Amino acid sequence: MSAALMVPTLAAGPFRLRPFALGDIDVVREAASDPHIPLITTVPAAFTEEAGRRFIERQWERAEQGTGYSFAIADADTDHAAGQAGLWLTDVSAGRASVGYWVISSSRGRRAHQDLRIPRLELHVEPWNTASIRTAEKAGFQREGLLRGWQEVGGERKDMYMYARLAGDPVPPVS
C-alpha cells in the first residue's frame, strides 16, 4: 500500500478542485443518471442515497490508500460541484500517471486547466466523444493513436483514443 495522500484544494480559473464532501451527493445523483458516466467510472448506475454516499467515501479512500487524487470540480464562487477530475497513480513507478474526468450534463461546456508536474499524463477517450476530445486538446493533450479494444464499457470492449501530455509540453492559455 502506498503512503496516504492529502487532497489539496486548487484554484482552476472559474473552478476549484477540492476533495469531495458528503454535500456533493446531488452531483453524484445527476452523474448516475447520465447514460455514459456510470459505464466507465465508479459512479453508481442505480442511484440511492447510500450508493451516492459510498461513491464519495471511495473518493476519500483513494487518497487514504495512496492510489490517487480524486477532486470534485466545483464552481469557484458557489463551491457547487459540477463533476470529478482524478489523477491516478497506479503506474507512477513507471513514470506515468493517468487522468480522468467527468462533468454532469447541466454543467458541460465549461472547462478548467491545471498544469500537473508528472513526467507523463495519459487520457483515454472513446472516438465518438467529441466534447471530451475537444476538452483534452484544449488542455494541451496530444492524440497519440487508437487503442483497439482497450477498455470494457457496458460489457463490450471499446476502442479508445490515447492522449498524452508531457511535463515539458507548453501550457495552453486558460480561456
Secondary structure, 3 states (H helix, E strand, C coil): CCCCCCCCCEEECCEEEECCCHHHHHHHHHHHCCCCHHHHCCCCCCCCHHHHHHHHHHHHHHHHCCCEEEEEEEECCCCCEEEEEEEECCCHHHCCEEEEEEECHHHCCCCCCCCCCCCEEEEEECCCCHHHHHHHHHCCCEEEEEEEEEEEECCEEEEEEEEEEECCCCCCCCC
